[in-house]
Amino acid sequence: RVDLVAPDDEVGSHAAVRHLVERGSRRIAIIEGPHASGSGRDAGYRRALEESGIPVDPELMVRGDWTRPGGRKAMHALMALAARPDAVFCANDLLAIGAIDAAHELGLDVPGDVAIVGFDDVDAATIVNPPLTTVRNPAYETGYAAGELLLSRITGSWTGEGRTVVLDCTLVVRASA
């Protein structure tokens, strides 16, 4: 009897990684969220690589903590690898902004040396340098749909089983990838 409204994280992350592949990237890393979170975003990353014939390399999969400092730290770890990634998909925009910070600190050009894509399309995505390519998480639509489901429960117009509403996530291409 529980209703659920959620973004289609897997489809969104798949689109982001496919974009990186289509622009020519072949060593695509991921800065994931903490363990037991963001599984749809991880799954979309893996599926896009597999469909493109690019092996999933555990060395290119690092964990962050959903924060800008966490993204910076994870990016420094990736750029210390003998074979650096040429692109990084970050499981949220704060991680991606931290990754851009680290790239600048290392004297790397974004997207020339390394392309970076985030997820969520937070307001800050448009004001970082370069503006962040990201996946739009439909936050407003999620809240609206959840309110509609709740209202139907409160008014008694829906008394049935729980409903699931999955909302589209769309890629927003800007200058970082």
Backbone as JSON Lines, residues from 0, in Angstrom:
{"i":0,"aa":"R","n":[0.81,-1.2,0.0],"ca":[0.0,0.0,0.0],"c":[0.84,1.25,0.0]}
{"i":1,"aa":"V","n":[2.1,1.15,-0.29],"ca":[2.97,2.31,-0.3],"c":[3.17,2.8,-1.73]}
{"i":2,"aa":"D","n":[2.95,4.08,-1.92],"ca":[3.18,4.68,-3.24],"c":[4.63,5.13,-3.34]}
{"i":3,"aa":"L","n":[5.17,5.13,-4.55],"ca":[6.55,5.51,-4.78],"c":[6.65,6.36,-6.03]}
{"i":4,"aa":"V","n":[7.39,7.46,-5.92],"ca":[7.71,8.29,-7.08],"c":[9.23,8.39,-7.12]}
{"i":5,"aa":"A","n":[9.81,8.06,-8.27],"ca":[11.27,8.05,-8.36],"c":[11.72,8.41,-9.78]}
{"i":6,"aa":"P","n":[12.88,9.04,-9.88],"ca":[13.45,9.29,-11.2],"c":[14.03,8.0,-11.76]}
{"i":7,"aa":"D","n":[14.09,7.9,-13.08],"ca":[14.69,6.72,-13.71],"c":[16.2,6.93,-13.79]}
{"i":8,"aa":"D","n":[16.86,6.72,-12.66],"ca":[18.29,6.95,-12.56],"c":[19.09,6.11,-13.55]}
{"i":9,"aa":"E","n":[18.67,4.88,-13.76],"ca":[19.43,4.01,-14.67],"c":[19.41,4.55,-16.1]}
{"i":10,"aa":"V","n":[18.25,4.95,-16.56],"ca":[18.15,5.49,-17.92],"c":[18.95,6.8,-18.03]}
{"i":11,"aa":"G","n":[18.88,7.64,-17.02],"ca":[19.63,8.89,-17.04],"c":[21.13,8.68,-17.08]}
{"i":12,"aa":"S","n":[21.63,7.79,-16.23],"ca":[23.07,7.56,-16.22],"c":[23.52,6.84,-17.48]}
{"i":13,"aa":"H","n":[22.69,5.98,-18.02],"ca":[23.0,5.32,-19.29],"c":[23.16,6.38,-20.39]}
{"i":14,"aa":"A","n":[22.26,7.34,-20.44],"ca":[22.35,8.41,-21.45],"c":[23.63,9.23,-21.28]}
{"i":15,"aa":"A","n":[24.01,9.49,-20.04],"ca":[25.22,10.27,-19.77],"c":[26.46,9.54,-20.26]}
{"i":16,"aa":"V","n":[26.56,8.27,-19.96],"ca":[27.74,7.49,-20.35],"c":[27.75,7.26,-21.86]}
{"i":17,"aa":"R","n":[26.59,7.04,-22.46],"ca":[26.51,6.9,-23.92],"c":[27.0,8.19,-24.59]}
{"i":18,"aa":"H","n":[26.66,9.33,-24.03],"ca":[27.13,10.61,-24.55],"c":[28.66,10.66,-24.52]}
{"i":19,"aa":"L","n":[29.25,10.21,-23.44],"ca":[30.71,10.2,-23.34],"c":[31.33,9.26,-24.38]}
{"i":20,"aa":"V","n":[30.72,8.11,-24.57],"ca":[31.19,7.16,-25.59],"c":[31.07,7.79,-26.97]}
{"i":21,"aa":"E","n":[29.94,8.4,-27.26],"ca":[29.71,8.99,-28.58],"c":[30.65,10.14,-28.88]}
{"i":22,"aa":"R","n":[31.16,10.81,-27.85],"ca":[32.12,11.89,-28.1],"c":[33.55,11.36,-28.16]}
{"i":23,"aa":"G","n":[33.72,10.03,-28.07],"ca":[35.01,9.4,-28.29],"c":[35.73,8.89,-27.05]}
{"i":24,"aa":"S","n":[35.16,9.02,-25.88],"ca":[35.81,8.54,-24.67],"c":[35.78,7.02,-24.61]}
{"i":25,"aa":"R","n":[36.87,6.43,-24.11],"ca":[36.95,4.97,-24.0],"c":[37.35,4.51,-22.6]}
{"i":26,"aa":"R","n":[38.02,5.37,-21.83],"ca":[38.36,5.05,-20.43],"c":[37.49,5.93,-19.55]}
{"i":27,"aa":"I","n":[36.31,5.42,-19.29],"ca":[35.31,6.21,-18.58],"c":[35.2,5.73,-17.14]}
{"i":28,"aa":"A","n":[35.52,6.62,-16.23],"ca":[35.46,6.32,-14.8],"c":[34.09,6.72,-14.25]}
{"i":29,"aa":"I","n":[33.82,6.24,-13.05],"ca":[32.63,6.68,-12.32],"c":[33.04,7.03,-10.9]}
{"i":30,"aa":"I","n":[32.54,8.16,-10.44],"ca":[32.64,8.5,-9.02],"c":[31.24,8.23,-8.47]}
{"i":31,"aa":"E","n":[31.14,7.14,-7.74],"ca":[29.87,6.67,-7.22],"c":[29.56,7.34,-5.88]}
{"i":32,"aa":"G","n":[28.35,7.16,-5.43],"ca":[27.99,7.58,-4.09],"c":[28.46,6.54,-3.09]}
{"i":33,"aa":"P","n":[28.13,6.73,-1.81],"ca":[28.51,5.76,-0.79],"c":[27.88,4.39,-1.06]}
{"i":34,"aa":"H","n":[28.43,3.35,-0.44],"ca":[27.89,2.0,-0.59],"c":[26.4,2.0,-0.29]}
{"i":35,"aa":"A","n":[25.67,1.15,-1.0],"ca":[24.22,0.96,-0.8],"c":[23.4,2.19,-1.2]}
{"i":36,"aa":"S","n":[23.94,3.01,-2.09],"ca":[23.16,4.14,-2.6],"c":[23.48,4.32,-4.09]}
{"i":37,"aa":"G","n":[22.54,4.87,-4.82],"ca":[22.78,5.17,-6.22],"c":[22.92,3.96,-7.11]}
{"i":38,"aa":"S","n":[22.28,2.84,-6.75],"ca":[22.46,1.61,-7.53],"c":[21.95,1.75,-8.96]}
{"i":39,"aa":"G","n":[20.9,2.5,-9.19],"ca":[20.41,2.72,-10.56],"c":[21.42,3.48,-11.4]}
{"i":40,"aa":"R","n":[22.08,4.44,-10.81],"ca":[23.09,5.23,-11.53],"c":[24.29,4.34,-11.87]}
{"i":41,"aa":"D","n":[24.68,3.49,-10.94],"ca":[25.77,2.55,-11.21],"c":[25.38,1.58,-12.33]}
{"i":42,"aa":"A","n":[24.15,1.09,-12.28],"ca":[23.69,0.11,-13.28],"c":[23.67,0.72,-14.67]}
{"i":43,"aa":"G","n":[23.23,1.97,-14.8],"ca":[23.21,2.63,-16.1],"c":[24.61,2.83,-16.65]}
{"i":44,"aa":"Y","n":[25.56,3.16,-15.78],"ca":[26.97,3.29,-16.16],"c":[27.48,1.97,-16.73]}
{"i":45,"aa":"R","n":[27.26,0.89,-15.99],"ca":[27.74,-0.42,-16.41],"c":[27.1,-0.86,-17.73]}
{"i":46,"aa":"R","n":[25.8,-0.67,-17.83],"ca":[25.09,-1.1,-19.04],"c":[25.57,-0.35,-20.26]}
{"i":47,"aa":"A","n":[25.78,0.95,-20.14],"ca":[26.26,1.75,-21.29],"c":[27.64,1.28,-21.74]}
{"i":48,"aa":"L","n":[28.52,1.0,-20.79],"ca":[29.84,0.51,-21.16],"c":[29.74,-0.85,-21.85]}
{"i":49,"aa":"E","n":[28.99,-1.75,-21.26],"ca":[28.86,-3.09,-21.83],"c":[28.27,-3.05,-23.24]}
{"i":50,"aa":"E","n":[27.24,-2.25,-23.44],"ca":[26.63,-2.13,-24.77],"c":[27.6,-1.53,-25.79]}
{"i":51,"aa":"S","n":[28.56,-0.76,-25.32],"ca":[29.54,-0.13,-26.2],"c":[30.78,-1.0,-26.41]}
{"i":52,"aa":"G","n":[30.79,-2.17,-25.79],"ca":[31.94,-3.05,-25.91],"c":[33.14,-2.6,-25.1]}
{"i":53,"aa":"I","n":[32.92,-1.75,-24.11],"ca":[33.99,-1.27,-23.25],"c":[33.92,-2.05,-21.94]}
{"i":54,"aa":"P","n":[34.99,-2.74,-21.58],"ca":[34.95,-3.51,-20.34],"c":[34.82,-2.6,-19.11]}
{"i":55,"aa":"V","n":[34.06,-3.07,-18.13],"ca":[33.94,-2.36,-16.86],"c":[35.23,-2.63,-16.09]}
{"i":56,"aa":"D","n":[35.95,-1.57,-15.77],"ca":[37.24,-1.68,-15.09],"c":[37.08,-1.23,-13.64]}
{"i":57,"aa":"P","n":[37.16,-2.16,-12.67],"ca":[36.99,-1.77,-11.26],"c":[37.95,-0.67,-10.8]}
{"i":58,"aa":"E","n":[39.1,-0.55,-11.45],"ca":[40.06,0.49,-11.11],"c":[39.48,1.89,-11.37]}
{"i":59,"aa":"L","n":[38.52,1.96,-12.31],"ca":[37.92,3.24,-12.69],"c":[36.64,3.53,-11.92]}
{"i":60,"aa":"M","n":[36.36,2.74,-10.9],"ca":[35.16,2.92,-10.1],"c":[35.57,3.3,-8.68]}
{"i":61,"aa":"V","n":[35.36,4.56,-8.33],"ca":[35.73,5.03,-6.99],"c":[34.5,5.58,-6.28]}
{"i":62,"aa":"R","n":[34.55,5.54,-4.98],"ca":[33.43,6.0,-4.16],"c":[33.65,7.43,-3.69]}
{"i":63,"aa":"G","n":[32.57,8.17,-3.67],"ca":[32.56,9.51,-3.11],"c":[31.53,9.55,-1.99]}
{"i":64,"aa":"D","n":[31.27,10.73,-1.48],"ca":[30.32,10.85,-0.37],"c":[29.21,11.85,-0.67]}
{"i":65,"aa":"W","n":[28.93,12.07,-1.94],"ca":[27.9,12.99,-2.43],"c":[28.29,14.46,-2.26]}
{"i":66,"aa":"T","n":[29.52,14.76,-1.85],"ca":[29.91,16.16,-1.6],"c":[30.95,16.63,-2.6]}
{"i":67,"aa":"R","n":[31.12,17.95,-2.69],"ca":[32.15,18.54,-3.54],"c":[33.55,18.12,-3.1]}
{"i":68,"aa":"P","n":[33.87,18.17,-1.79],"ca":[35.19,17.69,-1.38],"c":[35.39,16.2,-1.7]}
{"i":69,"aa":"G","n":[34.31,15.43,-1.59],"ca":[34.41,14.01,-1.92],"c":[34.7,13.79,-3.4]}
{"i":70,"aa":"G","n":[34.12,14.6,-4.26],"ca":[34.39,14.51,-5.69],"c":[35.82,14.93,-6.01]}
{"i":71,"aa":"R","n":[36.29,15.94,-5.34],"ca":[37.67,16.41,-5.53],"c":[38.65,15.31,-5.15]}
{"i":72,"aa":"K","n":[38.44,14.7,-3.99],"ca":[39.32,13.63,-3.51],"c":[39.3,12.42,-4.46]}
{"i":73,"aa":"A","n":[38.11,12.02,-4.89],"ca":[37.98,10.88,-5.79],"c":[38.64,11.16,-7.14]}
{"i":74,"aa":"M","n":[38.51,12.39,-7.63],"ca":[39.12,12.75,-8.91],"c":[40.64,12.72,-8.81]}
{"i":75,"aa":"H","n":[41.19,13.19,-7.7],"ca":[42.64,13.13,-7.51],"c":[43.11,11.67,-7.54]}
{"i":76,"aa":"A","n":[42.33,10.77,-6.94],"ca":[42.69,9.35,-6.96],"c":[42.66,8.81,-8.38]}
{"i":77,"aa":"L","n":[41.65,9.16,-9.15],"ca":[41.56,8.7,-10.54],"c":[42.71,9.24,-11.39]}
{"i":78,"aa":"M","n":[43.05,10.49,-11.19],"ca":[44.11,11.1,-12.0],"c":[45.5,10.65,-11.59]}
{"i":79,"aa":"A","n":[45.61,9.94,-10.45],"ca":[46.88,9.37,-10.03],"c":[47.14,8.0,-10.64]}
{"i":80,"aa":"L","n":[46.13,7.45,-11.33],"ca":[46.29,6.14,-11.98],"c":[47.32,6.23,-13.1]}
{"i":81,"aa":"A","n":[48.0,5.13,-13.34],"ca":[48.98,5.08,-14.44],"c":[48.3,5.38,-15.77]}
{"i":82,"aa":"A","n":[47.13,4.78,-15.97],"ca":[46.34,5.04,-17.18],"c":[45.1,5.83,-16.74]}
{"i":83,"aa":"R","n":[45.18,7.14,-16.9],"ca":[44.1,8.02,-16.46],"c":[42.84,7.82,-17.31]}
{"i":84,"aa":"P","n":[41.68,8.11,-16.71],"ca":[40.46,8.11,-17.51],"c":[40.42,9.33,-18.43]}
{"i":85,"aa":"D","n":[39.71,9.2,-19.54],"ca":[39.52,10.36,-20.42],"c":[38.14,10.99,-20.21]}
{"i":86,"aa":"A","n":[37.36,10.37,-19.34],"ca":[36.04,10.9,-18.99],"c":[35.64,10.35,-17.62]}
{"i":87,"aa":"V","n":[34.82,11.13,-16.92],"ca":[34.34,10.72,-15.61],"c":[32.85,11.03,-15.51]}
{"i":88,"aa":"F","n":[32.08,10.0,-15.19],"ca":[30.66,10.17,-14.87],"c":[30.55,10.22,-13.36]}
{"i":89,"aa":"C","n":[29.96,11.28,-12.85],"ca":[29.8,11.46,-11.41],"c":[28.34,11.24,-11.04]}
{"i":90,"aa":"A","n":[28.11,10.52,-9.96],"ca":[26.76,10.13,-9.57],"c":[25.91,11.28,-9.05]}
{"i":91,"aa":"N","n":[26.51,12.44,-8.82],"ca":[25.71,13.64,-8.58],"c":[26.53,14.86,-8.96]}
{"i":92,"aa":"D","n":[25.9,16.01,-9.02],"ca":[26.57,17.22,-9.48],"c":[27.61,17.75,-8.51]}
{"i":93,"aa":"L","n":[27.4,17.58,-7.21],"ca":[28.4,18.05,-6.26],"c":[29.7,17.27,-6.43]}
{"i":94,"aa":"L","n":[29.61,15.97,-6.64],"ca":[30.81,15.18,-6.93],"c":[31.47,15.69,-8.21]}
{"i":95,"aa":"A","n":[30.66,15.99,-9.23],"ca":[31.2,16.47,-10.51],"c":[31.88,17.83,-10.36]}
{"i":96,"aa":"I","n":[31.31,18.71,-9.57],"ca":[31.92,20.02,-9.36],"c":[33.26,19.86,-8.63]}
{"i":97,"aa":"G","n":[33.31,18.95,-7.67],"ca":[34.57,18.65,-7.0],"c":[35.58,18.05,-7.97]}
{"i":98,"aa":"A","n":[35.11,17.22,-8.89],"ca":[36.0,16.63,-9.91],"c":[36.56,17.73,-10.82]}
{"i":99,"aa":"I","n":[35.74,18.71,-11.18],"ca":[36.22,19.84,-11.98],"c":[37.27,20.63,-11.19]}
{"i":100,"aa":"D","n":[37.01,20.84,-9.9],"ca":[38.0,21.53,-9.05],"c":[39.35,20.82,-9.13]}
{"i":101,"aa":"A","n":[39.33,19.5,-8.97],"ca":[40.57,18.72,-8.99],"c":[41.25,18.8,-10.35]}
{"i":102,"aa":"A","n":[40.46,18.72,-11.42],"ca":[41.04,18.81,-12.76],"c":[41.77,20.15,-12.93]}
{"i":103,"aa":"H","n":[41.16,21.23,-12.49],"ca":[41.8,22.54,-12.57],"c":[43.09,22.58,-11.74]}
{"i":104,"aa":"E","n":[43.04,22.02,-10.54],"ca":[44.23,21.99,-9.67],"c":[45.38,21.25,-10.33]}
{"i":105,"aa":"L","n":[45.05,20.22,-11.13],"ca":[46.06,19.41,-11.8],"c":[46.46,19.98,-13.16]}
{"i":106,"aa":"G","n":[45.9,21.11,-13.53],"ca":[46.23,21.75,-14.8],"c":[45.62,21.06,-16.0]}
{"i":107,"aa":"L","n":[44.53,20.33,-15.78],"ca":[43.86,19.62,-16.87],"c":[42.75,20.47,-17.47]}
{"i":108,"aa":"D","n":[42.58,20.35,-18.77],"ca":[41.5,21.04,-19.46],"c":[40.25,20.17,-19.45]}
{"i":109,"aa":"V","n":[39.14,20.75,-19.05],"ca":[37.85,20.08,-19.09],"c":[37.05,20.77,-20.19]}
{"i":110,"aa":"P","n":[36.67,20.08,-21.25],"ca":[36.69,18.65,-21.47],"c":[37.87,18.13,-22.31]}
{"i":111,"aa":"G","n":[38.81,18.97,-22.68],"ca":[39.88,18.54,-23.57],"c":[40.69,17.36,-23.07]}
{"i":112,"aa":"D","n":[41.15,17.42,-21.8],"ca":[41.92,16.32,-21.23],"c":[41.03,15.27,-20.58]}
{"i":113,"aa":"V","n":[39.96,15.73,-19.98],"ca":[39.03,14.81,-19.31],"c":[37.63,15.45,-19.34]}
{"i":114,"aa":"A","n":[36.68,14.69,-19.84],"ca":[35.28,15.15,-19.87],"c":[34.63,14.75,-18.55]}
{"i":115,"aa":"I","n":[33.73,15.59,-18.06],"ca":[33.07,15.32,-16.79],"c":[31.57,15.55,-16.95]}
{"i":116,"aa":"V","n":[30.8,14.56,-16.46],"ca":[29.34,14.64,-16.48],"c":[28.82,14.38,-15.07]}
{"i":117,"aa":"G","n":[27.81,15.13,-14.68],"ca":[27.19,14.95,-13.37],"c":[25.79,14.39,-13.48]}
{"i":118,"aa":"F","n":[25.06,14.48,-12.38],"ca":[23.68,14.0,-12.32],"c":[22.92,14.84,-11.31]}
{"i":119,"aa":"D","n":[21.81,15.38,-11.69],"ca":[20.83,16.12,-10.89],"c":[20.46,17.46,-11.5]}
{"i":120,"aa":"D","n":[21.39,18.14,-12.16],"ca":[21.18,19.47,-12.72],"c":[20.81,20.48,-11.65]}
{"i":121,"aa":"V","n":[21.67,20.56,-10.64],"ca":[21.5,21.57,-9.59],"c":[21.82,22.95,-10.18]}
{"i":122,"aa":"D","n":[21.36,23.99,-9.53],"ca":[21.57,25.35,-10.03],"c":[23.04,25.66,-10.29]}
{"i":123,"aa":"A","n":[23.93,25.18,-9.43],"ca":[25.35,25.47,-9.58],"c":[25.95,24.85,-10.85]}
{"i":124,"aa":"A","n":[25.26,23.91,-11.47],"ca":[25.79,23.27,-12.68],"c":[26.01,24.27,-13.82]}
{"i":125,"aa":"T","n":[25.27,25.36,-13.8],"ca":[25.4,26.35,-14.88],"c":[26.43,27.43,-14.59]}
{"i":126,"aa":"I","n":[26.91,27.5,-13.35],"ca":[27.83,28.58,-13.02],"c":[29.26,28.13,-12.77]}
{"i":127,"aa":"V","n":[29.51,26.81,-12.81],"ca":[30.89,26.35,-12.7],"c":[31.57,26.55,-14.05]}
{"i":128,"aa":"N","n":[32.9,26.46,-14.05],"ca":[33.65,26.65,-15.28],"c":[34.44,25.39,-15.6]}
{"i":129,"aa":"P","n":[34.1,24.72,-16.69],"ca":[33.04,25.01,-17.63],"c":[31.68,24.56,-17.1]}
{"i":130,"aa":"P","n":[30.6,25.11,-17.67],"ca":[29.27,24.67,-17.26],"c":[29.14,23.15,-17.41]}
{"i":131,"aa":"L","n":[28.49,22.54,-16.44],"ca":[28.46,21.1,-16.29],"c":[27.4,20.42,-17.17]}
{"i":132,"aa":"T","n":[27.86,19.47,-17.97],"ca":[26.95,18.54,-18.64],"c":[26.42,17.62,-17.54]}
{"i":133,"aa":"T","n":[25.12,17.42,-17.51],"ca":[24.53,16.68,-16.41],"c":[23.22,16.02,-16.84]}
{"i":134,"aa":"V","n":[22.7,15.21,-15.97],"ca":[21.4,14.58,-16.18],"c":[20.41,15.31,-15.29]}
{"i":135,"aa":"R","n":[19.33,15.76,-15.89],"ca":[18.31,16.49,-15.13],"c":[17.46,15.52,-14.33]}
{"i":136,"aa":"N","n":[17.5,15.66,-13.03],"ca":[16.67,14.89,-12.11],"c":[15.38,15.7,-11.92]}
{"i":137,"aa":"P","n":[14.24,15.15,-12.28],"ca":[13.0,15.95,-12.25],"c":[12.45,16.16,-10.84]}
{"i":138,"aa":"A","n":[13.13,16.97,-10.06],"ca":[12.78,17.17,-8.65],"c":[11.37,17.76,-8.49]}
{"i":139,"aa":"Y","n":[11.07,18.8,-9.24],"ca":[9.75,19.42,-9.12],"c":[8.65,18.41,-9.47]}
{"i":140,"aa":"E","n":[8.84,17.73,-10.58],"ca":[7.85,16.76,-11.04],"c":[7.7,15.61,-10.03]}
{"i":141,"aa":"T","n":[8.8,15.22,-9.38],"ca":[8.74,14.17,-8.38],"c":[7.87,14.61,-7.21]}
{"i":142,"aa":"G","n":[8.11,15.82,-6.72],"ca":[7.29,16.32,-5.62],"c":[5.83,16.47,-5.99]}
{"i":143,"aa":"Y","n":[5.59,16.95,-7.2],"ca":[4.21,17.14,-7.66],"c":[3.48,15.8,-7.73]}
{"i":144,"aa":"A","n":[4.14,14.81,-8.35],"ca":[3.52,13.49,-8.49],"c":[3.28,12.85,-7.12]}
{"i":145,"aa":"A","n":[4.24,13.01,-6.2],"ca":[4.07,12.46,-4.86],"c":[2.89,13.13,-4.15]}
{"i":146,"aa":"G","n":[2.76,14.44,-4.32],"ca":[1.63,15.15,-3.74],"c":[0.3,14.67,-4.28]}
{"i":147,"aa":"E","n":[0.26,14.44,-5.59],"ca":[-0.98,13.94,-6.21],"c":[-1.34,12.56,-5.66]}
{"i":148,"aa":"L","n":[-0.36,11.68,-5.53],"ca":[-0.62,10.34,-5.0],"c":[-1.1,10.43,-3.55]}
{"i":149,"aa":"L","n":[-0.44,11.27,-2.76],"ca":[-0.83,11.43,-1.36],"c":[-2.23,12.01,-1.25]}
{"i":150,"aa":"L","n":[-2.53,13.0,-2.05],"ca":[-3.86,13.6,-2.01],"c":[-4.95,12.57,-2.33]}
{"i":151,"aa":"S","n":[-4.67,11.71,-3.3],"ca":[-5.67,10.69,-3.66],"c":[-5.87,9.7,-2.5]}
{"i":152,"aa":"R","n":[-4.84,9.47,-1.72],"ca":[-4.97,8.6,-0.54],"c":[-5.77,9.32,0.56]}
{"i":153,"aa":"I","n":[-5.43,10.58,0.79],"ca":[-6.1,11.34,1.86],"c":[-7.59,11.5,1.58]}
{"i":154,"aa":"T","n":[-7.92,11.79,0.33],"ca":[-9.33,12.01,-0.01],"c":[-10.1,10.71,-0.18]}
{"i":155,"aa":"G","n":[-9.38,9.59,-0.23],"ca":[-10.05,8.31,-0.4],"c":[-10.37,7.97,-1.84]}
{"i":156,"aa":"S","n":[-9.94,8.81,-2.78],"ca":[-10.21,8.5,-4.19],"c":[-9.36,7.33,-4.68]}
{"i":157,"aa":"W","n":[-8.32,6.97,-3.93],"ca":[-7.52,5.78,-4.24],"c":[-7.27,5.03,-2.95]}
{"i":158,"aa":"T","n":[-7.73,3.8,-2.88],"ca":[-7.54,2.96,-1.7],"c":[-6.87,1.64,-2.06]}
{"i":159,"aa":"G","n":[-6.43,1.53,-3.28],"ca":[-5.87,0.27,-3.76],"c":[-4.41,0.08,-3.37]}
{"i":160,"aa":"E","n":[-3.81,-0.83,-4.08],"ca":[-2.4,-1.16,-3.87],"c":[-1.5,0.05,-4.12]}
{"i":161,"aa":"G","n":[-0.28,-0.07,-3.67],"ca":[0.69,0.99,-3.89],"c":[0.97,1.18,-5.37]}
{"i":162,"aa":"R","n":[1.21,2.41,-5.74],"ca":[1.5,2.74,-7.14],"c":[2.93,3.23,-7.25]}
{"i":163,"aa":"T","n":[3.54,2.95,-8.39],"ca":[4.9,3.41,-8.65],"c":[4.87,4.31,-9.88]}
{"i":164,"aa":"V","n":[5.44,5.49,-9.73],"ca":[5.56,6.43,-10.84],"c":[7.06,6.64,-11.06]}
{"i":165,"aa":"V","n":[7.52,6.33,-12.26],"ca":[8.92,6.52,-12.62],"c":[9.0,7.66,-13.63]}
{"i":166,"aa":"L","n":[9.82,8.65,-13.32],"ca":[9.92,9.85,-14.15],"c":[11.2,9.85,-14.97]}
{"i":167,"aa":"D","n":[11.11,10.39,-16.17],"ca":[12.26,10.46,-17.07],"c":[13.32,11.41,-16.54]}
{"i":168,"aa":"C","n":[14.57,11.04,-16.77],"ca":[15.72,11.9,-16.53],"c":[16.31,12.21,-17.9]}
{"i":169,"aa":"T","n":[16.65,13.45,-18.16],"ca":[17.15,13.82,-19.49],"c":[18.55,14.41,-19.4]}
{"i":170,"aa":"L","n":[19.34,14.14,-20.41],"ca":[20.7,14.65,-20.48],"c":[20.66,16.12,-20.89]}
{"i":171,"aa":"V","n":[21.43,16.94,-20.2],"ca":[21.56,18.37,-20.51],"c":[23.02,18.58,-20.88]}
{"i":172,"aa":"V","n":[23.29,18.79,-22.16],"ca":[24.67,18.92,-22.64],"c":[25.12,20.37,-22.51]}
{"i":173,"aa":"R","n":[26.22,20.54,-21.78],"ca":[26.85,21.85,-21.64],"c":[28.33,21.66,-22.02]}
{"i":174,"aa":"A","n":[29.2,22.49,-21.52],"ca":[30.59,22.53,-22.01],"c":[31.54,21.51,-21.39]}
{"i":175,"aa":"S","n":[31.18,20.86,-20.28],"ca":[32.14,19.96,-19.62],"c":[32.3,18.61,-20.3]}
{"i":176,"aa":"A","n":[31.4,18.29,-21.22],"ca":[31.5,17.02,-21.96],"c":[30.64,17.08,-23.21]}
